[in-house]
């Protein structure tokens, strides 16, 4: 059985830096790494306080005033997660809102591969974050972020979800709407809120009724 270490994300050059201090090659036959604390079996990683704390939040066992999750449609790079953590920590400070050490209670990677798991995480969250531009993973193919976004909007309408806040850590001008079902999105956000950065890099609530596809 492979040893599964805890990591905050892919470090580049086919390597993951683990909580216990090892460098794991992504193609190693005996060891691997994951961002999901519940999947970890490395004893050294599990002995670390940060792993125990993150597991408690991921499993919903730790008390928290606001449950925030971060969603990555494909592989999660450690630098991207750190950047998102910094951005959201600053947003919390500006609004006087508390956040946990890791900022996010749960972090999802390869989210478009398992929409049921992604939806379960979204339902449990108060605030959902992503740094996406809503571009598909590969050219004009229907893959990645558009699949997640449309799928979550569809489920939100079907299950009458209300009161969620979705934050896209990107500017409105950088968003690719071509594969987003605009009428579906507008209906989903009648009773939920969508936020993005404006041209001054200030996080603002989006008036979804005004969103149109270009061209």
Secondary structure, 3 states (H helix, E strand, C coil): CCEEEEEEEECCCCEEEECCCCEEECCCCCEEEECCHHHCCCHHHHCCHHHHHHHHHHCCCCCCCCCEEEECCCCCEHHHHHHHHHHHHHHHHHHCCCCCCCCCCEEECCHHHCHHHHHHHHHHCCEEEECCCCCECCCCCCCEHHHHHHHHHHHHHHCCCCCCEEEEEEEHHHCCCCCCCHHHHHHHCCCCEEEEECCCCCEEECCHHHCCCCC
